[in-house]
Amino acid sequence: MRDRGGRNDRSWTDDLTRIPYWIYQDKTVYDDEQQKIFSGPTWSYLCLDAEIPNKGDFRTTFIGEMPVIVVRGEDEEIYSFENRCAHRGALIALEDGGNAEDFTCVYHAWRYDLEGNLKGVAFQNGVNGKGGMPETFCMEDHGPRKLRTAVVCGLVFGSLHDDVRPIEEYLGDEILSRIERVMHKPVEVTGRFKQMLSNNWKLYIENVKDSYHASLLHVFFTTFRINRLSQRGGVIVSQDGGNHVSFSAIDPAEAQSAEYSAEKLRSDKDDYRLADPTMLDGIDEFGDGVTLQILSVFPGFVLQQIQNCLAIRQVLPKGQESTELNWTYFGFTDDTPQLRRMRHRQSNLVGAAGFVSMEDGAVGGFVQRGVTQATEEKAIVAMGGAGTESVSYRATETSVRGFWKAYRNYMGF
């Protein structure tokens, strides 16, 4: 593998507690990820099936850097295919979403049905008997690449690989049960936005899987006791390491904990008050006392429950040092007006300007900038040991190591 200087000396022989910084910088690594991970035997999140409820409803999205159309077909099934005209490579669909009887490329009007099959070529037989496509041209032989599509708990996933495992097996029983915990009834999208991050996509995924940072970086979390490492909770890591869940619950005993005072953390401020404390009002809608659950599926899907704020985050690579983060907020179709207002108020906690998570959008850039001249150095990911097993506490980096376990397997390191 060549590094940015063209040397064939990139190797990763250390264990999972030492992450080489070139992994975020090397162009060859980034290109290999597109083939081995995003076009490999993985499932990538596409959209919610609730976003395309009717025939012809579609959304445009990406798998890695490949543009994709996902659409509800005439037979009510969901199809996905590359958003690329087979003629000259232009995008077929230009909008983020909508409804269509079929898709026609604006460049030369090649037309595709809702399953991605080429159905029409403008002037295929020429004009006035002259020109046109050769007689040997067969429309069935041409079209954009089609994806395998799977729907689980209302989440639509796609894969380019013929040998990808069934989605339920790919998720694993524990992760699937935690998805079912949240996605247990029909959902309704309540908002969307897009956030651009000035860092490699893997740095954001590490951040998502890092339960250890949450109550250190996010001062709002700990100041108002939404989430502290001293609360009861744990981390679940799938067998292959790629998928994870971190969760915590309100613990009355934690209010008496002296852990944070002893550490002299900047978040230990008992005199801070909210002008509108109703923003933190919540209900135990899942019946288990869990107030925070962050779940990820390799390579780039995140499902969050922070109090009653529910959202999906889609992580997309946009170059070695750029990441697109798509947020989709949702509630349930049977939400009361009071619960819907509660979700809206709590949505101020997360996102690019959220009281909790705005730091996540910045800290990856701090790392990307910090390691620019440290190509041969390594990060230390040893909190909680060297393994990738599930644990009943959150002062650990076990799920971060799990990500790198899966990553190295797919990449062949």
C-alpha positions as CSV (number, residue, x, y, z in Angstrom):
1,M,0.0,0.0,0.0
2,R,1.4,3.4,-1.0
3,D,1.3,6.4,1.3
4,R,0.9,9.9,0.2
5,G,4.6,10.1,-0.7
6,G,4.3,7.0,-2.9
7,R,6.1,4.5,-0.5
8,N,4.9,0.9,-0.2
9,D,5.4,0.8,3.5
10,R,2.0,1.1,5.0
11,S,1.3,-1.7,7.5
12,W,-0.6,-2.1,10.7
13,T,1.0,-4.8,12.9
14,D,0.0,-3.4,16.3
15,D,-3.0,-4.5,18.2
16,L,-6.3,-2.6,18.3
17,T,-5.1,-0.3,21.1
18,R,-2.7,1.6,18.7
19,I,-4.4,3.3,15.7
20,P,-1.9,4.7,13.1
21,Y,-2.7,8.3,12.1
22,W,-2.0,7.6,8.5
23,I,-5.2,5.7,8.4
24,Y,-7.0,9.1,8.3
25,Q,-4.7,10.6,5.7
26,D,-3.6,8.2,3.1
27,K,-5.4,8.6,-0.3
28,T,-4.8,5.0,-1.3
29,V,-6.5,3.9,1.9
30,Y,-9.5,6.1,1.2
31,D,-9.8,4.7,-2.3
32,D,-9.6,1.1,-1.0
33,E,-12.4,1.9,1.4
34,Q,-14.7,2.7,-1.4
35,Q,-14.1,-0.7,-2.9
36,K,-13.6,-3.0,0.1
37,I,-16.0,-1.5,2.5
38,F,-18.7,0.6,0.8
39,S,-18.8,-1.6,-2.3
40,G,-17.9,-4.7,-0.2
41,P,-20.1,-7.2,1.7
42,T,-21.6,-4.5,4.0
43,W,-25.0,-3.0,4.4
44,S,-25.3,0.8,4.1
45,Y,-28.3,2.8,5.3
46,L,-30.4,4.4,2.6
47,C,-33.5,5.9,4.1
48,L,-36.6,5.2,6.1
49,D,-39.4,3.3,4.3
50,A,-41.8,5.9,5.8
51,E,-40.0,8.4,3.6
52,I,-41.2,6.6,0.4
53,P,-44.7,5.3,1.3
54,N,-46.3,5.5,-2.1
55,K,-45.6,4.1,-5.6
56,G,-43.0,6.3,-7.3
57,D,-41.8,8.0,-4.1
58,F,-38.0,8.2,-4.1
59,R,-35.0,9.6,-2.2
60,T,-31.5,10.1,-3.4
61,T,-28.6,9.3,-1.2
62,F,-25.1,7.7,-1.3
63,I,-23.3,4.5,-0.5
64,G,-19.8,5.8,0.1
65,E,-19.3,8.3,-2.7
66,M,-21.6,6.5,-5.1
67,P,-24.9,8.3,-5.7
68,V,-28.0,6.1,-5.3
69,I,-31.7,6.3,-5.9
70,V,-34.0,4.4,-3.6
71,V,-37.7,4.2,-4.8
72,R,-41.0,2.5,-4.1
73,G,-41.8,0.4,-7.2
74,E,-45.1,-0.3,-9.0
75,D,-45.3,-3.6,-7.0
76,E,-44.9,-1.7,-3.7
77,E,-41.4,-3.2,-3.2
78,I,-38.4,-1.0,-2.5
79,Y,-35.7,-0.8,-5.1
80,S,-32.3,0.9,-5.2
81,F,-29.8,1.5,-8.0
82,E,-26.9,3.7,-8.9
83,N,-27.9,7.3,-9.7
84,R,-26.0,7.3,-13.0
85,C,-27.2,7.3,-16.5
86,A,-25.9,4.3,-18.5
87,H,-25.3,6.6,-21.5
88,R,-22.8,9.3,-20.5
89,G,-22.8,9.0,-16.7
90,A,-25.0,12.0,-15.7
91,L,-27.1,11.9,-12.6
92,I,-30.5,10.4,-13.3
93,A,-32.4,12.1,-10.4
94,L,-31.3,15.6,-9.4
95,E,-33.6,16.2,-6.4
96,D,-33.3,15.0,-2.8
97,G,-36.6,13.2,-3.2
98,G,-40.1,13.3,-4.7
99,N,-42.5,11.2,-6.7
100,A,-42.0,10.0,-10.3
101,E,-43.6,7.7,-12.8
102,D,-40.2,7.0,-14.1
103,F,-36.8,8.6,-14.4
104,T,-35.4,10.5,-17.4
105,C,-31.9,11.8,-17.7
106,V,-31.9,15.5,-18.5
107,Y,-28.8,15.2,-20.7
108,H,-30.0,12.9,-23.5
109,A,-33.4,11.8,-22.2
110,W,-32.6,8.1,-21.6
111,R,-35.5,6.8,-19.5
112,Y,-35.6,4.3,-16.7
113,D,-38.4,2.6,-14.9
114,L,-38.8,2.5,-11.1
115,E,-36.6,-0.6,-10.8
116,G,-33.7,1.0,-12.7
117,N,-34.3,-0.8,-16.0
118,L,-33.5,1.2,-19.2
119,K,-36.9,1.6,-21.0
120,G,-36.3,4.3,-23.6
121,V,-33.6,5.9,-25.7
122,A,-34.4,9.2,-27.4
123,F,-34.1,8.9,-31.2
124,Q,-33.0,5.3,-30.8
125,N,-33.9,4.8,-34.5
126,G,-32.4,8.1,-35.6
127,V,-34.1,11.0,-37.4
128,N,-35.6,10.6,-40.9
129,G,-34.0,7.2,-41.2
130,K,-30.5,8.5,-40.4
131,G,-28.3,8.0,-37.3
132,G,-29.5,6.4,-34.2
133,M,-28.2,3.4,-32.2
134,P,-26.9,0.3,-34.0
135,E,-29.3,-2.5,-34.5
136,T,-27.3,-4.7,-32.1
137,F,-28.1,-2.2,-29.2
138,C,-30.2,-4.0,-26.5
139,M,-31.6,-1.9,-23.7
140,E,-31.7,-4.9,-21.4
141,D,-27.9,-5.0,-21.5
142,H,-27.5,-1.4,-20.2
143,G,-28.4,0.3,-17.0
144,P,-27.1,1.6,-13.7
145,R,-25.8,-0.9,-11.1
146,K,-28.6,-2.3,-9.0
147,L,-28.3,-2.8,-5.2
148,R,-29.5,-5.5,-3.0
149,T,-32.1,-3.9,-0.8
150,A,-33.3,-5.0,2.7
151,V,-35.8,-3.5,5.1
152,V,-35.6,-4.1,8.8
153,C,-37.8,-2.3,11.4
154,G,-38.6,0.4,8.8
155,L,-34.9,1.0,8.0
156,V,-33.9,0.6,4.4
157,F,-30.4,-0.7,3.7
158,G,-28.6,-1.4,0.4
159,S,-25.5,-3.4,-0.6
160,L,-23.6,-3.7,-3.9
161,H,-22.1,-7.1,-3.0
162,D,-23.7,-10.3,-4.1
163,D,-22.4,-12.3,-1.1
164,V,-23.4,-9.9,1.7
165,R,-24.9,-11.7,4.7
166,P,-28.7,-11.4,5.3
167,I,-29.3,-8.1,7.2
168,E,-30.5,-9.9,10.3
169,E,-27.4,-11.9,10.5
170,Y,-25.3,-8.9,9.7
171,L,-26.8,-6.9,12.6
172,G,-26.7,-9.8,15.1
173,D,-29.5,-10.6,17.7
174,E,-28.4,-8.1,20.4
175,I,-28.1,-5.1,18.0
176,L,-31.3,-6.1,16.2
177,S,-33.2,-6.2,19.5
178,R,-32.0,-2.8,20.4
179,I,-33.1,-1.4,17.0
180,E,-36.5,-3.1,17.6
181,R,-36.6,-1.4,21.0
182,V,-36.8,2.0,19.4
183,M,-38.3,1.3,15.9
184,H,-41.2,-0.6,17.4
185,K,-44.1,1.2,15.6
186,P,-44.7,3.4,12.5
187,V,-42.6,6.5,12.4
188,E,-43.0,10.0,11.0
189,V,-40.1,12.2,9.9
190,T,-40.1,15.5,11.8
191,G,-37.1,17.2,10.4
192,R,-33.8,16.9,8.4
193,F,-30.5,18.7,8.1
194,K,-27.1,18.2,6.6
195,Q,-23.8,18.9,8.4
196,M,-20.4,19.0,6.9
197,L,-17.4,18.0,9.0
198,S,-13.8,18.8,8.3
199,N,-12.4,15.4,9.1
200,N,-12.1,11.9,7.9
201,W,-15.3,9.8,8.2
202,K,-13.7,7.3,10.5
203,L,-13.0,10.0,13.1
204,Y,-16.8,10.7,13.4
205,I,-17.5,7.0,13.6
206,E,-14.9,6.6,16.4
207,N,-16.6,9.5,18.2
208,V,-20.0,7.8,18.0
209,K,-18.7,4.6,19.4
210,D,-16.7,6.3,22.1
211,S,-18.9,6.2,25.2
212,Y,-15.9,7.3,27.3
213,H,-15.9,10.9,25.9
214,A,-19.6,11.6,26.2
215,S,-19.7,13.0,29.8
216,L,-16.2,14.6,29.5
217,L,-16.5,16.6,26.2
218,H,-20.2,17.3,26.5
219,V,-20.4,19.6,29.5
220,F,-24.1,20.0,29.2
221,F,-24.6,16.3,29.6
222,T,-22.9,16.1,32.9
223,T,-23.9,19.5,34.3
224,F,-27.5,18.7,34.1
225,R,-27.0,14.9,34.8
226,I,-28.4,13.7,31.5
227,N,-25.4,11.3,31.1
228,R,-22.5,10.6,33.4
229,L,-20.1,7.6,33.4
230,S,-21.1,6.9,37.0
231,Q,-24.7,6.2,35.9
232,R,-25.7,2.6,35.3
233,G,-25.4,1.5,31.7
234,G,-23.1,-0.5,29.4
235,V,-21.7,-1.1,25.9
236,I,-22.8,-3.9,23.6
237,V,-20.4,-4.9,20.8
238,S,-21.3,-7.3,18.0
239,Q,-19.2,-10.4,17.5
240,D,-17.4,-9.0,14.4
241,G,-16.9,-5.7,16.3
242,G,-18.6,-3.5,13.7
243,N,-21.9,-2.8,15.4
244,H,-22.4,-1.4,18.9
245,V,-24.9,0.0,21.4
246,S,-24.0,2.3,24.3
247,F,-26.7,3.0,26.8
248,S,-27.3,4.7,30.2
249,A,-30.2,5.1,32.6
250,I,-31.1,7.5,35.3
251,D,-29.6,6.2,38.5
252,P,-30.8,7.8,41.8
253,A,-27.6,6.6,43.5
254,E,-25.5,8.5,41.0
255,A,-26.7,11.8,42.4
256,Q,-24.6,11.1,45.5
257,S,-21.5,10.1,43.5
258,A,-18.4,12.0,44.3
259,E,-16.6,10.7,41.1
260,Y,-16.9,13.9,39.2
261,S,-16.0,16.2,42.0
262,A,-12.9,14.2,42.7
263,E,-11.8,14.5,39.0
264,K,-12.3,18.3,39.2
265,L,-14.0,18.3,35.8
266,R,-15.2,21.5,34.2
267,S,-18.7,20.0,34.1
268,D,-19.1,19.7,37.8
269,K,-21.1,22.9,38.3
270,D,-24.0,22.6,40.6
271,D,-24.9,26.3,40.4
272,Y,-25.8,26.3,36.7
273,R,-29.5,26.5,35.9
274,L,-31.6,26.5,32.7
275,A,-33.8,29.5,32.1
276,D,-36.3,27.0,30.6
277,P,-35.9,23.7,32.4
278,T,-38.9,22.2,30.4
279,M,-36.4,21.4,27.7
280,L,-35.2,18.5,29.8
281,D,-38.7,17.2,30.6
282,G,-39.0,13.7,29.4
283,I,-41.0,10.5,29.7
284,D,-39.9,6.8,29.9
285,E,-41.6,5.9,26.6
286,F,-39.8,2.6,26.2
287,G,-40.5,1.4,29.7
288,D,-36.9,0.5,30.7
289,G,-35.5,3.6,32.3
290,V,-32.9,4.1,29.5
291,T,-32.5,7.8,28.8
292,L,-29.7,7.5,26.3
293,Q,-29.0,4.9,23.6
294,I,-26.5,5.3,20.8
295,L,-26.5,2.5,18.3
296,S,-24.2,2.1,15.2
297,V,-24.1,-0.3,12.3
298,F,-20.9,-0.6,10.3
299,P,-20.0,1.3,8.2
300,G,-22.0,4.5,8.6
301,F,-25.4,4.2,10.3
302,V,-26.3,5.7,13.7
303,L,-29.6,5.5,15.6
304,Q,-29.9,7.8,18.6
305,Q,-32.3,8.1,21.5
306,I,-31.3,11.0,23.8
307,Q,-34.2,11.3,26.2
308,N,-37.1,11.5,23.8
309,C,-35.2,13.0,20.9
310,L,-35.0,10.3,18.2
311,A,-32.8,10.6,15.1
312,I,-30.9,8.7,12.5
313,R,-27.4,9.9,11.5
314,Q,-26.0,8.8,8.1
315,V,-22.2,9.2,7.9
316,L,-20.9,9.7,4.3
317,P,-17.2,10.1,3.3
318,K,-16.6,13.1,1.0
319,G,-12.8,12.9,0.7
320,Q,-9.9,12.1,3.0
321,E,-10.7,15.2,5.2
322,S,-14.4,15.8,4.7
323,T,-17.5,14.0,5.9
324,E,-21.2,14.6,5.3
325,L,-23.5,13.9,8.2
326,N,-27.2,13.6,7.4
327,W,-29.6,13.9,10.3
328,T,-33.2,12.6,10.1
329,Y,-35.4,13.4,13.2
330,F,-38.5,11.3,13.7
331,G,-41.3,10.5,16.1
332,F,-44.1,8.1,15.9
333,T,-47.4,8.5,14.0
334,D,-49.4,8.1,17.2
335,D,-47.4,10.8,19.2
336,T,-49.6,13.1,21.2
337,P,-49.2,16.8,20.5
338,Q,-47.5,17.1,24.0
339,L,-44.9,14.4,23.1
340,R,-44.3,15.9,19.7
341,R,-43.5,19.3,21.3
342,M,-41.3,17.5,23.8
343,R,-39.3,16.0,21.0
344,H,-39.0,19.3,19.3
345,R,-37.7,21.0,22.4
346,Q,-35.2,18.2,23.1
347,S,-33.9,18.4,19.5
348,N,-32.0,21.5,20.7
349,L,-29.7,19.0,22.5
350,V,-28.2,17.5,19.3
351,G,-26.9,18.5,16.0
352,A,-24.5,21.1,14.6
353,A,-25.6,23.7,17.2
354,G,-26.9,21.3,19.9
355,F,-26.3,22.1,23.5
356,V,-24.9,18.5,23.8
357,S,-23.4,17.5,20.5
358,M,-22.1,20.5,18.7
359,E,-18.7,19.6,20.2
360,D,-18.7,16.3,18.1
361,G,-18.8,18.4,14.9
362,A,-15.7,20.2,16.0
363,V,-13.5,17.7,17.8
364,G,-12.9,15.5,14.7
365,G,-11.5,18.5,13.0
366,F,-9.2,19.1,16.0
367,V,-7.9,15.6,15.6
368,Q,-7.5,15.9,11.8
369,R,-5.5,19.1,12.2
370,G,-3.6,17.8,15.2
371,V,-2.2,14.8,13.5
372,T,-1.3,16.4,10.2
373,Q,2.5,16.0,10.8
374,A,2.2,12.8,13.0
375,T,1.8,10.3,10.1
376,E,4.0,7.8,11.8
377,E,2.6,8.2,15.3
378,K,-0.4,6.3,16.8
379,A,-3.5,7.0,18.9
380,I,-3.8,5.1,22.2
381,V,-7.2,3.3,22.5
382,A,-6.6,1.3,25.6
383,M,-9.3,2.5,28.0
384,G,-10.9,-0.6,29.5
385,G,-8.2,-3.0,28.1
386,A,-7.5,-4.4,24.7
387,G,-10.6,-6.4,23.9
388,T,-13.8,-5.8,22.0
389,E,-16.2,-7.6,24.2
390,S,-19.5,-6.2,25.6
391,V,-19.2,-4.7,29.1
392,S,-21.5,-3.5,31.8
393,Y,-19.9,-0.1,32.2
394,R,-19.0,2.8,29.8
395,A,-15.5,4.0,31.0
396,T,-14.1,2.0,28.1
397,E,-13.1,2.1,24.4
398,T,-14.2,-1.4,23.7
399,S,-16.6,-0.4,20.8
400,V,-14.0,1.8,19.2
401,R,-11.6,-1.2,19.1
402,G,-14.6,-3.2,17.8
403,F,-14.9,-0.8,14.9
404,W,-11.2,-1.2,14.0
405,K,-11.5,-4.9,14.3
406,A,-14.2,-5.0,11.7
407,Y,-12.4,-2.3,9.6
408,R,-9.2,-4.3,9.5
409,N,-11.1,-7.4,8.5
410,Y,-12.8,-5.7,5.5
411,M,-9.7,-3.9,4.4
412,G,-7.4,-6.9,4.7
413,F,-4.8,-5.4,7.0
